[in-house]
Amino acid sequence: MSGLKVKRLVWTIVFLGITLAAIIMEVVAGVWHPAGTIPWTEYIAKYVPWPVQLIAYVALAVWLPFHFWRHDHLKKTAYVRGLIAGQRRPAEDATYGHPDDPNRGDVHY
């Protein structure tokens, strides 16, 4: 496994772990709120002015669908490129050489 793949794996585990912890903490705070836990909703309502909240909500509502659309589009583009590359005949692939090249590995009589 190359260094880049290890770094990406570590980043993914840490990032998803923190995300999962935040979600679990929010659920726990919401369910056991009277026990002294405070959910994000209460913190936001208490400390963030309403105009700033509104701007953040609108920005998130506009950005999020485009963000997911873009990544879905990139995934589909990569899939189609791989599909097209997999459907090419070996003679068209640069790694096999030109179809008329006598040194490309074919048996010539």
N, C-alpha and C positions, 0 to 999 in steps of 0.2 A: 504494500500500500504506500503510495507516494505521500510526501509531506503535505501537499495541498489537500489531498483527500482526508488525511487524518485531521487537519485543521478544520476542514468543513464539517466532518463528523462531530468533532468536539463542539464547534460552534452550534450545530444543530441541536445536540443534546442539551447544552447549556441554555440556549434560547428557548427551546420548547419546555425545558424544565422550569425556567423562570415564568414562562407564560402559564403553564399548568398550576404552578404555585400561586400565582396572582388570581387565577380563576377560582381555585379552591378557597383562598383567603376571602374573596368577595362573597362566595356562596356561604361560607361559615359566618361571615360578618352579617350577612342578610338574614340567615336563619336564627342565629343566636344574638341578635342585635341587643336585646335587653341586658345581656350579660356583660356589656361593656365594649363589645366589638363595634366598630363603626364602618359601614360600607362606603365605597367611593362616592356614591350618590350624595351622602350626607356631607362629606368633606367638600365636594364640588359645590354643592348648594350653599354651604356656609362660607367658604373662603374665596370662591371665584365669582366676580361680578357677572350679573346676568348678560350684559352685552358680549363679554368675552366668551361665556358659555355658548351663546347663540352662534357666534362666529365659528367656534370650534365644532359645534354640531353640524352646521351647514357645510363647512369644509370637509368634515369626515363623510357626510352623506353624499357629497359630490365626488370626492376622491376615491372612496372605497370601491364603488362599482367599476370605475375606470381602471383602477389598480388590478382588480381581479380579471377584468376583460383583457388587459394587456398581457398578463401572465398566461392566461388561457390561449391567447393568440400566439404567443411565443412558443408554447408547448405544441400547438397544432402545426405551426410552421416547421418546427424541428422534426415532428413526426412525419410530415409530408416529405421533407428533404430526405429523411432516412428511408422512407418507403420508396421514393424515386431512386435513390442510390442503390437500394437492395434489388430493384427491378431491372437495373441496367445489365446488359450482357457483359461478361468478363472482357470481351474484346474492346468494349468502349471504355473500360476502366484504365486509367493511366498506369496503374501498377502492373498491368499485364503487357504493356507495350502496344505498339501499333499492330493491327490485325495482319498486316503483310510482312511483319518483321520475322525473318526465319529463325531468329534467336529467342523467340518468346516462349519456347517450350513445347510447341506443337511438333508432331511427327510429320515430316515432309518426305514424300517419295519422289 
